[in-house]
Every structure is written in structure tokens, then in C-alpha cells.
Amino acid sequence: MKSTLLLSFSDYQPQAKALAMVCGIPHDTIQLHRFPDGESQLTLPVNLAETVIVCRSLDEPNNKLVELMLTARSLRQHGVKRIILVAPYLCYMRQDKAFHPGEVVSQTIVGHFLADLFDAVITVDSHLHRISKLSEAIPLEYAINLTATQPMADFIEAHFTNPLLLGPDGESEQWVKEIATHFGFDYAVAHKQRLGDHNVVVTLPENDYARRNIIIVDDVASTGKTLLEAAKQLTPYQPASVSVLVSHALFIDDAIEQLTNAGVKHIYSCDSIPHQTNSVSLANILAKALQDVLQQ
Ligand SMILES: O=P(O)(O)OC[C@H]1O[C@H](OP(=O)(O)OP(=O)(O)O)[C@H](O)[C@@H]1O
């Protein structure tokens, strides 16, 4: 048995291979076949290792969670001692509270499900708004929530001159402030009221937005409505440009088209979810965290 092996599915292979290369770990592929009835058939490599890292982002989560369970249980049956999940985008972290009687708190249920399968979980900019640590949702010693603020700051520094960062809601301040601090960028944070899945109201703080290159920064773009409403509020101030940068690019349905139609000039994202807007690689921050865990 080799000592360490990184496995990925075809949906995240370039990013997983890049991570394996930075870490100097061999990479192999889990073959996936979906039967006509929707069941998944998985085939693991024949040669495994004592420690196996499974690298898969958990957008479109429902099939992927079942496939992770099949993968992890099968790896254990084959004698793998340590199984680490690297999920740059972690699903179900937004349903963290029962807002109405009977509502299921998915965050902790999915968290315990992953803790039963894996020995460590590494993710990036997880949506932890009502808990302070990922280990409160995933009860593991190594439940690590990284932040992409450093590579995002480096990207902005390389592509913009004197930008103004805008967080579209109070929760985004943690990321916007940290990115701004790296290079002394100006920043502001808006207020958001969520009225429904596709309906938010964004109120901008007082600021001189005219003739500025503004970058709206957030953790995740799902319907894109949060970014869209922030961009629309900026238009009357006649900024030089409005761009967006997010950690996780879900961009459901026509989100990109709506942002473009609203005058958003550039749409950038980290590569936690494969998307046409991917501009910022997470390989280096994931590799550092993974190497730290492997040394334990
Ligand atoms: O692209 P969208 O569909 O607008 O979704 C993305 C937004 O949703 C999340 O916050 P949310 O509104 O859930 O607020 P919360 O911080 O209160 O959970 C997230 O932080 C984004 O701001």
C-alpha cells in the first residue's frame, strides 16, 4: 500500500489534480456510472493507500452525499486507515436554524453524517453565520474552515487600481474587511433584508461611489440576487465600473446574464465550484491545510 493517495471524481478533476500536485501526492480517479433509475455505481482504484483524501466539492449535493457515503464506507472495507474529505464548497451549511416549527436543521445533520464517514474535513468560506467553528456542525477534531481572503486579495491587487470593496450584507463584512486589510483597500458594507429565495433588498451605506472601481465581494452567489441588487443600487452613483468576486460560484439559472445586463463588468470567482468565472485558485491554501492535517 502507498502511504497517501488523493482521489477525485471527474466533476472536480483539474482542481483535485492541481491540489495533489502541489502536495506531491499521487492522484487517481473514482469512476462513476449513473444507472437509468438514478442509482450510482462507483469503482475505486484497485491500489489504495493507508491515508486517502477524497476531493469533491458539494454543489448539487444530494447525489454527491450518497456517493461520498458509498466511497468512504468502501474505503474502510478495503482497510484504509484515515480518510480525509477536501470539499472546497460544503453543502447544507445555510440551513442552520429552525425558522419555523418542524423545520429540519440540515447543517448539524449533514455535519454528523460527514463526521461518521471521515476523519477530517477541510472546506473554504463555509456559511457559518450562527456558529463560530465548523466543528460545532461537524464534530471532528479536524473540521477546518479556511478562508479565501488571501488569494482573493492578491487577485484584486493584481487586477485593480485603487478599488473600493463592497460587502452586500452584514455577514460579508468578515471577508470584505479581511481582504481590504491585506493591501489597505477602501471598503464599505451594505445592509440586506432577505424577503424570499429570489427576493432581497440591499441598502447601501453613505459613501463616495462615483468614478470608483467597485468590487462586490461575497461568500456565495446562488441566484445572484444579492449581488444583482447591490449592483443596481450602485448605478445611480455612476461608478467607473462594478465587478463581483465570490468564493463559491453557484450562479443558478440566468444569474450571470442578469448581472451582465445590470452593467456588471467583470464576474470572478474562486475555483471551489467549476464555473466559467473561476479566476482564483484555492490549491495553495487547501494544500497547506491538508499538509498540516497529514502531519498530525
Ligand atoms: O445569490 P443569492 O441567492 O442572493 O444567495 C447568496 C447570498 O445568500 C447568503 O446569505 P443569506 O441571504 O442566506 O443571509 P444569511 O447571512 O442571513 O444566511 C450568502 O451569504 C449570500 O449573500
The ligand as an SDF file (V2000), in Angstrom:
LIG
                    3D

 22 22  0  0  0  0  0  0  0  0999 V2000
  -27.1840   34.6540   -4.6490 O   0  0  0  0  0  0  0  0  0  0  0  0
  -28.2430   34.6560   -3.5860 P   0  0  0  0  0  0  0  0  0  0  0  0
  -29.3800   33.7350   -3.9450 O   0  0  0  0  0  0  0  0  0  0  0  0
  -28.7040   36.0310   -3.2140 O   0  0  0  0  0  0  0  0  0  0  0  0
  -27.6140   33.9730   -2.2950 O   0  0  0  0  0  0  0  0  0  0  0  0
  -26.3470   34.3260   -1.8190 C   0  0  0  0  0  0  0  0  0  0  0  0
  -26.4640   35.0980   -0.5350 C   0  0  0  0  0  0  0  0  0  0  0  0
  -27.1070   34.2660    0.4360 O   0  0  0  0  0  0  0  0  0  0  0  0
  -26.2950   34.1400    1.5930 C   0  0  0  0  0  0  0  0  0  0  0  0
  -26.7130   34.9730    2.6000 O   0  0  0  0  0  0  0  0  0  0  0  0
  -28.2250   34.9060    3.1630 P   0  0  0  0  0  0  0  0  0  0  0  0
  -29.0790   35.8280    2.3870 O   0  0  0  0  0  0  0  0  0  0  0  0
  -28.6540   33.4760    3.2470 O   0  0  0  0  0  0  0  0  0  0  0  0
  -28.1180   35.5400    4.5470 O   0  0  0  0  0  0  0  0  0  0  0  0
  -27.7640   34.9920    5.9840 P   0  0  0  0  0  0  0  0  0  0  0  0
  -26.4100   35.5700    6.1360 O   0  0  0  0  0  0  0  0  0  0  0  0
  -28.7380   35.6240    6.8590 O   0  0  0  0  0  0  0  0  0  0  0  0
  -27.7660   33.5000    5.9990 O   0  0  0  0  0  0  0  0  0  0  0  0
  -24.8970   34.4650    1.1260 C   0  0  0  0  0  0  0  0  0  0  0  0
  -24.0780   34.9410    2.1520 O   0  0  0  0  0  0  0  0  0  0  0  0
  -25.1050   35.4570    0.0150 C   0  0  0  0  0  0  0  0  0  0  0  0
  -25.1180   36.7860    0.4950 O   0  0  0  0  0  0  0  0  0  0  0  0
  1  2  2  0
  2  3  1  0
  2  4  1  0
  2  5  1  0
  5  6  1  0
  6  7  1  0
  7  8  1  0
  7 21  1  0
  8  9  1  0
  9 10  1  0
  9 19  1  0
 10 11  1  0
 11 12  2  0
 11 13  1  0
 11 14  1  0
 14 15  1  0
 15 16  2  0
 15 17  1  0
 15 18  1  0
 19 20  1  0
 19 21  1  0
 21 22  1  0
M  END
$$$$
